[in-house]
Amino acid sequence: MSPLLIGGAVTVALVVAVVIGLRMEGGEGDQGTPEAASAVDHVDAEQREWGQALARRNADDPMALGSEDAPVVLVAYSDFACPYCASWAQETQPELVERYVDSGDLRIEWREFPYLGDLSTTLSLGAAAAGKQEAFWEYQEAVFAQQDELKSADDPDAILDGIVADLGLDADRFQEDLDAERTSIEVGHDFVEGQQIGVSATPAFIVNGDPIMGAQPLDVFVKSVDTALAAAGE
């Protein structure tokens, strides 16, 4: 890649980082309003290009839904202890899958951003471990469904063990992968990537370069995806 293109990508990333930082300043729980949800009113071609570059498009990624060739990629930074992340995954994600993922227009790529403490980190490591058994999305659903119990439990590991058993996973392999250094590196990569673009709270989303902050209403995501599709000529 030429220095000019690298410089342009860095500039766009810095602009997005500043905007995300401003929108997320209040931290977890400050979900803003639909009117302020999208950090930019007009995403230019350079920022769209940066958003596309952020997408990994790995066909073997167990933490992605949809075709690697989808014209729009929604990158989601999430914490399994964040109630707003649970709300988004339970209410908005299924609608987006039905409307756009199933038709091949949208790909969702999940990123771990465990910033709320030790439980967050454990659950993120567990997500990566579940992904190695091709069960990330089932794990996501189960963990968010039992989020309150996990957060209030004296022994959350016992609840996590129950989730692993209910999903029919190989418990020994799950624990081995959860404890593995490579899993920590994978989760750390997601976290650092989020920090580098200005994420400081969750959930945070990038839709082909358009940042959306918080568990905003479905219409906010529909508008962003439709706009991105139009920009891609779809």
Backbone as numpy.savetxt, mean C-alpha at the origin, in Angstrom:
# Nx Ny Nz CAx CAy CAz Cx Cy Cz
19.89 5.17 -17.68 19.03 6.36 -17.68 19.92 7.60 -17.68
19.56 8.59 -18.48 20.39 9.78 -18.58 20.29 10.62 -17.32
21.34 11.43 -17.01 21.30 12.32 -15.84 20.10 13.25 -15.87
19.68 13.67 -17.07 18.54 14.58 -17.17 17.27 13.89 -16.68
17.07 12.63 -17.13 15.88 11.90 -16.71 15.93 11.60 -15.22
17.11 11.24 -14.72 17.24 10.98 -13.28 16.92 12.24 -12.49
17.45 13.37 -12.93 17.18 14.63 -12.25 15.71 14.96 -12.24
15.04 14.73 -13.38 13.61 15.00 -13.45 12.82 14.13 -12.50
13.19 12.84 -12.43 12.49 11.92 -11.54 12.67 12.32 -10.08
13.90 12.73 -9.73 14.16 13.17 -8.36 13.36 14.41 -8.03
13.29 15.36 -8.96 12.51 16.57 -8.74 11.05 16.26 -8.48
10.47 15.40 -9.31 9.07 15.01 -9.13 8.88 14.34 -7.79
9.80 13.42 -7.44 9.68 12.72 -6.16 9.73 13.70 -5.00
10.58 14.70 -5.08 10.67 15.69 -4.01 9.39 16.50 -3.91
8.83 16.88 -5.05 7.57 17.63 -5.03 6.47 16.80 -4.38
6.37 15.54 -4.78 5.36 14.66 -4.19 5.61 14.48 -2.71
6.87 14.35 -2.31 7.20 14.18 -0.90 6.73 15.36 -0.07
6.97 16.57 -0.57 6.53 17.76 0.14 5.01 17.78 0.28
4.32 17.47 -0.81 2.86 17.49 -0.78 2.32 16.43 0.17
2.90 15.21 0.09 2.46 14.15 1.00 2.72 14.55 2.44
3.90 15.10 2.71 4.22 15.51 4.06 3.23 16.52 4.60
2.83 17.48 3.78 1.85 18.47 4.20 0.51 17.84 4.48
0.08 16.93 3.60 -1.22 16.31 3.76 -1.27 15.40 4.96
-0.13 14.73 5.28 -0.10 13.75 6.35 0.41 14.32 7.66
0.55 15.62 7.74 1.18 16.27 8.90 0.52 15.89 10.20
-0.79 15.66 10.16 -1.50 15.33 11.38 -1.31 13.91 11.85
-0.67 13.06 11.04 -0.42 11.69 11.44 -1.64 10.83 11.29
-1.53 9.61 11.82 -2.62 8.64 11.70 -3.87 9.20 12.35
-4.98 9.08 11.67 -6.24 9.60 12.20 -6.64 10.89 11.54
-5.69 11.63 10.95 -6.02 12.85 10.24 -6.23 12.50 8.78
-7.47 12.15 8.44 -7.74 11.64 7.11 -8.17 12.72 6.13
-8.26 13.96 6.59 -8.56 15.05 5.68 -9.98 15.00 5.16
-10.22 15.72 4.07 -11.54 15.76 3.46 -11.42 15.33 2.01
-12.51 14.88 1.41 -12.44 14.50 -0.01 -11.92 15.61 -0.90
-12.27 16.85 -0.56 -11.84 17.97 -1.38 -10.33 18.13 -1.37
-9.69 17.74 -0.25 -8.25 17.90 -0.12 -7.52 16.57 -0.26
-8.23 15.52 -0.65 -7.67 14.18 -0.63 -6.54 14.01 -1.64
-6.76 14.46 -2.84 -5.74 14.34 -3.87 -4.79 15.51 -3.74
-3.50 15.19 -3.66 -2.52 16.23 -3.35 -2.31 17.21 -4.48
-2.67 16.83 -5.68 -2.52 17.73 -6.82 -3.80 17.74 -7.63
-4.17 18.89 -8.14 -5.36 18.98 -8.98 -5.07 18.49 -10.40
-3.86 18.75 -10.85 -3.49 18.36 -12.21 -2.12 17.70 -12.16
-2.06 16.43 -12.55 -0.81 15.70 -12.56 -0.22 15.79 -13.96
0.97 16.38 -14.10 1.54 16.54 -15.43 2.20 15.25 -15.89
2.66 15.23 -17.13 3.21 14.03 -17.73 4.44 13.54 -16.98
5.26 14.47 -16.49 6.47 14.07 -15.78 6.11 13.35 -14.49
5.10 13.86 -13.79 4.71 13.21 -12.55 4.04 11.86 -12.82
3.30 11.75 -13.91 2.73 10.46 -14.30 3.86 9.46 -14.55
4.89 9.91 -15.22 6.03 9.04 -15.52 6.69 8.57 -14.23
6.83 9.50 -13.28 7.41 9.13 -11.98 6.53 8.09 -11.28
5.22 8.27 -11.33 4.31 7.31 -10.71 4.42 5.94 -11.33
4.59 5.89 -12.65 4.76 4.62 -13.33 6.07 3.96 -12.92
7.11 4.77 -12.73 8.40 4.23 -12.33 8.36 3.66 -10.91
7.48 4.20 -10.08 7.35 3.72 -8.70 6.76 2.31 -8.67
5.92 2.00 -9.65 5.31 0.67 -9.73 6.37 -0.37 -10.08
6.32 -1.51 -9.40 7.33 -2.55 -9.62 6.95 -3.49 -10.77
5.65 -3.73 -10.93 5.14 -4.56 -12.03 5.83 -5.92 -12.09
6.05 -6.52 -10.95 6.63 -7.85 -10.88 5.51 -8.88 -10.98
5.54 -9.70 -12.02 4.47 -10.66 -12.24 4.36 -11.67 -11.10
5.44 -11.88 -10.36 5.46 -12.87 -9.27 5.25 -12.23 -7.91
4.88 -10.97 -7.87 4.70 -10.27 -6.60 3.44 -10.79 -5.90
3.57 -11.47 -4.74 2.39 -12.00 -4.06 1.56 -10.93 -3.37
2.11 -9.70 -3.29 1.41 -8.60 -2.62 0.88 -7.60 -3.64
0.53 -8.12 -4.83 -0.05 -7.29 -5.88 -1.27 -7.98 -6.45
-2.27 -7.17 -6.82 -3.48 -7.66 -7.47 -3.57 -7.03 -8.85
-3.87 -7.84 -9.85 -4.07 -7.30 -11.19 -2.89 -7.53 -12.11
-3.14 -7.27 -13.37 -2.13 -7.51 -14.40 -0.94 -6.57 -14.24
0.25 -7.13 -14.47 1.45 -6.28 -14.43 1.47 -5.28 -15.57
0.62 -5.49 -16.57 0.54 -4.57 -17.71 -0.61 -3.57 -17.60
-1.27 -3.52 -16.47 -2.40 -2.60 -16.30 -1.94 -1.16 -16.52
-2.74 -0.33 -17.19 -2.32 1.05 -17.46 -2.22 1.92 -16.21
-2.92 1.55 -15.15 -2.89 2.33 -13.91 -2.45 1.43 -12.76
-1.53 1.93 -11.95 -1.07 1.20 -10.77 -1.30 2.05 -9.53
-2.01 1.49 -8.58 -2.22 2.12 -7.28 -1.24 1.48 -6.30
-0.32 2.28 -5.78 0.63 1.82 -4.78 0.10 2.25 -3.41
-0.09 1.27 -2.52 -0.69 1.54 -1.21 0.33 1.30 -0.10
0.56 2.31 0.72 1.43 2.18 1.90 0.53 2.03 3.12
0.70 0.93 3.86 -0.25 0.60 4.90 0.43 0.01 6.13
-0.26 0.15 7.27 0.17 -0.41 8.55 -0.97 -1.30 9.07
-0.67 -2.55 9.43 -1.72 -3.47 9.84 -2.35 -3.11 11.19
-1.76 -2.17 11.93 -2.36 -1.72 13.18 -3.16 -0.43 13.01
-3.22 0.08 11.78 -3.90 1.34 11.49 -5.38 1.07 11.17
-6.31 1.64 11.94 -7.73 1.37 11.70 -8.22 1.91 10.36
-7.64 3.00 9.89 -8.05 3.55 8.60 -7.60 2.66 7.45
-6.46 2.00 7.64 -6.01 1.04 6.63 -6.98 -0.13 6.56
-7.45 -0.58 7.73 -8.43 -1.67 7.76 -9.71 -1.26 7.05
-10.19 -0.05 7.32 -11.43 0.43 6.69 -11.28 0.47 5.18
-10.14 0.97 4.71 -9.93 1.06 3.26 -9.90 -0.33 2.64
-9.17 -1.24 3.27 -9.04 -2.59 2.71 -10.37 -3.34 2.71
-11.20 -3.06 3.71 -12.47 -3.78 3.82 -13.58 -3.16 2.98
-13.52 -1.85 2.77 -14.64 -1.17 2.11 -14.32 -0.70 0.69
-13.15 -0.11 0.50 -12.83 0.51 -0.79 -12.10 -0.44 -1.72
-11.15 -1.18 -1.19 -10.38 -2.09 -2.05 -11.26 -3.05 -2.84
-12.26 -3.71 -2.22 -13.10 -4.63 -3.01 -13.83 -3.95 -4.15
-14.25 -2.71 -3.94 -14.95 -1.97 -5.00 -14.00 -1.68 -6.16
-12.77 -1.31 -5.84 -11.80 -1.02 -6.89 -11.43 -2.28 -7.66
-11.35 -3.39 -6.94 -11.06 -4.67 -7.60 -12.17 -5.00 -8.59
-13.41 -4.85 -8.16 -14.54 -5.18 -9.03 -14.63 -4.25 -10.23
-14.38 -2.95 -9.99 -14.55 -1.96 -11.06 -13.39 -1.94 -12.04
-12.16 -2.11 -11.53 -11.00 -1.84 -12.37 -9.99 -2.98 -12.46
-9.74 -3.68 -11.35 -8.72 -4.73 -11.38 -9.17 -5.90 -12.24
-10.41 -6.33 -12.04 -10.91 -7.48 -12.79 -10.95 -7.24 -14.30
-11.08 -5.97 -14.68 -11.13 -5.63 -16.12 -9.75 -5.41 -16.71
-8.71 -5.43 -15.88 -7.35 -5.24 -16.37 -6.90 -3.79 -16.42
-7.73 -2.86 -15.92 -7.37 -1.44 -15.98 -6.49 -0.99 -14.82
-6.55 -1.71 -13.71 -5.85 -1.27 -12.49 -5.09 -2.42 -11.86
-3.94 -2.09 -11.35 -3.14 -3.02 -10.55 -2.94 -2.37 -9.17
-3.10 -3.14 -8.11 -2.85 -2.66 -6.76 -1.59 -3.32 -6.23
-0.62 -2.51 -5.83 0.62 -3.01 -5.25 0.71 -2.56 -3.80
0.79 -3.52 -2.90 0.80 -3.24 -1.47 2.21 -3.02 -0.98
2.41 -2.04 -0.13 3.69 -1.77 0.50 3.50 -1.74 2.02
4.45 -2.34 2.72 4.39 -2.34 4.18 5.00 -1.06 4.74
4.25 -0.40 5.62 4.76 0.82 6.26 4.44 0.75 7.76
5.13 -0.16 8.48 4.83 -0.39 9.91 5.48 0.65 10.82
4.74 1.72 11.08 5.31 2.81 11.88 4.66 2.96 13.25
3.70 2.08 13.57 2.94 2.24 14.82 3.42 1.36 15.96
4.61 0.76 15.83 5.14 0.00 16.95 5.48 -1.44 16.62
5.78 -2.19 17.68 6.26 -3.56 17.51 5.20 -4.46 16.86
3.94 -4.31 17.25 2.90 -5.14 16.67 2.81 -4.90 15.16
2.89 -3.64 14.75 2.87 -3.31 13.32 3.98 -4.04 12.58
5.17 -4.01 13.17 6.31 -4.65 12.53 6.10 -6.16 12.41
5.63 -6.77 13.50 5.39 -8.22 13.48 4.36 -8.59 12.42
3.28 -7.81 12.33 2.23 -8.11 11.37 2.70 -7.89 9.93
3.56 -6.91 9.72 4.12 -6.69 8.39 5.05 -7.84 8.00
5.87 -8.28 8.93 6.73 -9.43 8.67 5.88 -10.66 8.38
4.77 -10.79 9.13 3.86 -11.90 8.89 3.21 -11.82 7.52
2.92 -10.62 7.07 2.33 -10.44 5.74 3.29 -10.93 4.67
4.56 -10.56 4.82 5.56 -11.02 3.85 5.71 -12.54 3.91
5.67 -13.09 5.12 5.78 -14.54 5.28 4.59 -15.24 4.65
3.40 -14.69 4.84 2.20 -15.27 4.22 2.30 -15.19 2.70
2.86 -14.11 2.22 3.02 -13.95 0.78 3.90 -15.03 0.18
4.86 -15.52 0.94 5.74 -16.57 0.44 5.00 -17.90 0.30
3.81 -17.97 0.91 2.95 -19.14 0.71 1.73 -18.78 -0.14
1.87 -17.69 -0.90 0.81 -17.23 -1.82 -0.50 -16.96 -1.08
-0.40 -16.41 0.13 -1.60 -16.18 0.92 -1.65 -14.77 1.51
-0.97 -13.82 0.83 -0.96 -12.46 1.39 -2.35 -11.87 1.51
-3.16 -11.97 0.46 -4.45 -11.28 0.46 -5.42 -11.93 1.45
-5.32 -13.23 1.63 -6.11 -13.89 2.67 -5.65 -13.45 4.06
-4.34 -13.30 4.22 -3.77 -12.81 5.47 -4.24 -11.39 5.74
-4.18 -10.55 4.72 -4.63 -9.17 4.87 -6.06 -9.12 5.41
-6.95 -9.89 4.79 -8.35 -9.89 5.20 -8.51 -10.37 6.63
-7.81 -11.44 6.98 -7.94 -12.02 8.32 -7.38 -11.10 9.40
-6.22 -10.51 9.14 -5.59 -9.64 10.14 -6.42 -8.38 10.37
-6.89 -7.77 9.30 -7.71 -6.58 9.47 -9.03 -6.92 10.17
-9.57 -8.10 9.91 -10.81 -8.50 10.57 -10.62 -8.68 12.07
-9.41 -9.03 12.49 -9.12 -9.25 13.91 -8.19 -8.17 14.48
-8.15 -7.03 13.82 -7.23 -5.97 14.24 -7.45 -5.54 15.69
-8.71 -5.34 16.08 -9.00 -4.90 17.45 -8.51 -5.92 18.47
-8.75 -7.20 18.18 -8.31 -8.24 19.10 -6.78 -8.29 19.20
-6.12 -8.14 18.07 -4.66 -8.15 18.06 -4.09 -6.98 18.86
-4.69 -5.81 18.71 -4.18 -4.61 19.38 -4.44 -4.62 20.88
-5.50 -5.30 21.32 -5.85 -5.30 22.74 -5.35 -6.53 23.49
-4.84 -7.50 22.77 -4.47 -8.79 23.38 -3.19 -8.68 24.18
-3.14 -9.43 25.27 -1.90 -9.55 26.03 -0.89 -10.41 25.28
-1.41 -11.32 24.45 -0.54 -12.21 23.69 -1.00 -12.23 22.23
-0.68 -11.18 21.48 -1.12 -11.12 20.08 -0.52 -12.24 19.23
0.63 -12.78 19.66 1.23 -13.87 18.88 0.31 -15.08 18.83
-0.43 -15.31 19.91 -1.36 -16.44 19.93 -2.47 -16.24 18.91
-2.95 -15.00 18.79 -3.99 -14.71 17.79 -3.42 -14.88 16.39
-2.20 -14.42 16.19 -1.56 -14.57 14.89 -1.37 -16.05 14.54
-1.01 -16.85 15.54 -0.89 -18.29 15.32 -2.23 -18.88 14.87
-3.31 -18.38 15.47 -4.63 -18.85 15.09 -4.98 -18.48 13.66
-4.60 -17.28 13.25 -4.84 -16.84 11.87 -4.08 -17.73 10.90
-2.83 -18.02 11.23 -2.02 -18.88 10.38 -2.67 -20.26 10.24
-3.16 -20.78 11.36 -3.82 -22.09 11.32 -5.11 -22.05 10.51
-5.90 -20.99 10.71 -7.17 -20.87 9.98 -6.95 -20.77 8.48
-5.84 -20.15 8.07 -5.55 -20.00 6.64 -4.94 -21.26 6.04
-4.65 -22.23 6.90 -4.08 -23.47 6.41 -2.63 -23.36 5.98
-1.90 -22.40 6.56 -0.50 -22.21 6.19 0.39 -23.19 6.94
1.55 -23.43 6.39 2.57 -24.22 7.06 3.15 -23.36 8.18
2.79 -23.68 9.43 3.14 -22.82 10.56 4.64 -22.71 10.76
5.37 -23.82 10.60 6.82 -23.79 10.79 7.48 -22.92 9.72
7.04 -23.08 8.49 7.60 -22.26 7.41 7.25 -20.79 7.62
6.02 -20.52 8.05 5.60 -19.15 8.31 6.51 -18.50 9.34
6.75 -19.19 10.45 7.59 -18.62 11.51 9.02 -18.44 11.04
9.51 -19.41 10.27 10.86 -19.30 9.74 11.00 -18.09 8.82
10.01 -17.91 7.95 10.06 -16.76 7.04 9.88 -15.45 7.80
9.00 -15.45 8.81 8.79 -14.23 9.59 10.08 -13.79 10.28
10.86 -14.75 10.75 12.09 -14.44 11.49 13.30 -14.21 10.58
13.15 -14.51 9.29 14.30 -14.46 8.38 14.77 -13.03 8.13
16.07 -12.87 8.00 16.65 -11.55 7.73 16.14 -10.99 6.41
15.97 -11.86 5.42 15.54 -11.38 4.10 14.14 -10.77 4.17
13.30 -11.28 5.08 11.96 -10.73 5.24 12.03 -9.33 5.85
12.89 -9.16 6.84 13.10 -7.83 7.42 13.60 -6.85 6.38
14.45 -7.32 5.49 14.99 -6.46 4.44 13.87 -6.04 3.49
13.01 -6.99 3.13 11.91 -6.68 2.21 10.97 -5.63 2.82
10.59 -5.84 4.07 9.70 -4.89 4.74 10.40 -3.55 4.90
11.68 -3.59 5.25 12.44 -2.35 5.40 12.54 -1.58 4.09
12.64 -2.29 2.99 12.69 -1.63 1.68 11.41 -0.86 1.41
10.27 -1.49 1.70 8.99 -0.80 1.53 8.93 0.45 2.39
9.35 0.30 3.64 9.26 1.41 4.59 10.14 2.59 4.16
11.35 2.29 3.77 12.28 3.35 3.34 11.77 4.02 2.07
11.22 3.21 1.14 10.66 3.79 -0.07 9.56 4.79 0.27
8.69 4.42 1.19 7.62 5.33 1.61 8.18 6.60 2.22
9.16 6.45 3.10 9.77 7.63 3.72 10.38 8.55 2.67
11.01 7.97 1.68 11.70 8.77 0.67 10.74 9.63 -0.15
9.49 9.20 -0.28 8.53 10.03 -1.02 7.64 10.83 -0.08
7.96 10.81 1.23 7.28 11.69 2.16 6.16 11.08 2.97
5.96 9.77 2.89 4.91 9.14 3.70 5.31 9.18 5.16
4.41 9.66 6.01 4.68 9.71 7.45 3.53 9.11 8.25
2.45 8.73 7.59 1.31 8.10 8.25 0.56 7.30 7.20
-0.37 6.50 7.65 -1.07 5.60 6.73 -2.58 5.72 6.88
-3.32 5.28 5.84 -2.83 4.80 4.54 -2.46 5.96 3.62
-1.55 5.70 2.73 -1.14 6.67 1.72 -1.07 5.95 0.38
-1.49 6.62 -0.68 -1.60 5.98 -1.99 -1.00 6.86 -3.07
-0.44 6.21 -4.09 0.01 6.90 -5.29 -0.68 6.22 -6.47
-1.46 6.96 -7.23 -2.18 6.41 -8.38 -1.59 7.04 -9.65
-0.67 6.31 -10.28 0.02 6.86 -11.45 0.51 8.28 -11.21
1.14 8.49 -10.06 1.73 9.79 -9.75 0.85 10.72 -8.95
-0.42 10.37 -8.78 -1.35 11.23 -8.02 -1.43 10.73 -6.58
-0.91 11.50 -5.60 -0.98 11.08 -4.21 -2.39 11.27 -3.65
-2.89 10.26 -2.95 -4.16 10.34 -2.24 -3.88 10.00 -0.79
-4.26 10.90 0.09 -3.94 10.74 1.50 -5.13 10.26 2.30
-4.97 9.16 3.01 -5.99 8.70 3.93 -7.02 7.79 3.27
-7.88 7.22 4.12 -8.94 6.31 3.66 -10.10 7.15 3.14
-9.88 7.79 2.03 -10.87 8.69 1.46 -12.04 7.90 0.88
-13.16 8.57 0.62 -14.31 7.88 0.02 -13.97 7.27 -1.34
-14.73 6.28 -1.71 -14.52 5.58 -2.98 -14.45 6.54 -4.16
-15.30 7.56 -4.16 -15.36 8.48 -5.29 -14.02 9.16 -5.56
-13.25 9.41 -4.51 -11.94 10.04 -4.69 -11.03 9.13 -5.50
-11.06 7.85 -5.21 -10.22 6.90 -5.93 -10.74 6.67 -7.35
-12.05 6.63 -7.50 -12.63 6.46 -8.83 -12.22 7.62 -9.73
-12.29 8.83 -9.22 -11.91 10.00 -10.01 -10.43 9.94 -10.39
-9.59 9.55 -9.43 -8.15 9.49 -9.70 -7.84 8.41 -10.74
-8.45 7.24 -10.60 -8.19 6.16 -11.56 -8.72 6.52 -12.94
-9.93 7.08 -13.00 -10.50 7.47 -14.29 -9.64 8.52 -14.98
-9.13 9.48 -14.20 -8.26 10.51 -14.77 -6.97 9.91 -15.29
-6.41 8.97 -14.52 -5.18 8.31 -14.94 -5.40 7.47 -16.19
-6.54 6.82 -16.28 -6.86 6.04 -17.48 -6.96 6.94 -18.71
-7.61 8.10 -18.53 -7.74 9.05 -19.63 -6.37 9.56 -20.07
-5.50 9.82 -19.09 -4.15 10.30 -19.41 -3.34 9.24 -20.13
-3.66 7.97 -19.84 -2.95 6.87 -20.50 -3.56 6.51 -21.84
-4.63 7.22 -22.21 -5.28 6.99 -23.49 -6.19 5.79 -23.49
-6.66 5.39 -22.29 -7.54 4.23 -22.19 -9.00 4.64 -22.15
